[in-house]
Amino acid sequence: MVQIILSFIMIFYSINDDIVEKVNQYCIDKKGTTYSEILFVSIRLQKLFHIENNSIIGEYPISSAKKGVGNQKNSDKTPLGLHSIKEKHGAETPLKGRMIGRIFYGHIAAIYSDTSSSKTDDITSRILWLSGEEKGVNKGENIDSYQRYIYIHGTSEEGKIGTPASHGCIRMTNKDVIKLFSLVKLNTKVLILE
């Protein structure tokens, strides 16, 4: 039994080391540096990893775009590459509070814990608005993540978390996005890869 537990621990640390190495290598290749703090979104795993000082300090299930990955304007796809958090909205919004134009008007969203779809693409609880850091990839005309309103945000469709279901943004459960919002600062880097 002890041997099995040790094997699981070794596999866990190996996977975490692979993730951190992948993130660092991408940042070195693209920007010539690594970052002491970064959020990594894995499209394949449908997870967001909070990395600090080369250690994963948080792991959250997410939902990326139903239509897959892509940086083109109006594609409804999740953009790849290095981003940063340019704006944060909703610090005073209550849990499940629905925001329109990044403003809470007092409406609490109904949360679907099954795979039902909301009639509206609800943005709830908190918003981390991303800005692309790579010109020609996610920054610039017709591919600009900031101009595409790419967010990390809460959703009313919590039952779909863990599967691609969004219109381009990164969705999180409401409790998770509130927690992450409290932990990260403006300009924190966000890397999105397949």
Protein Blocks (a to p, Z undefined) as FASTA:
>chain_A
ZZmmmmmmmmmmmmmmmmmmmmmmmmmmmnopacfbdcdddfklopacddeehiafbdcd
ddddfkbpafbehklpacedjdddfbdchklpcehiaceehiaehiacdddfblbdcfbd
cdehiacddddfbehilgcehiafklnopacdddfklmlgoiafbeoiacddfklmmmmm
mmpcehiacdddZZ
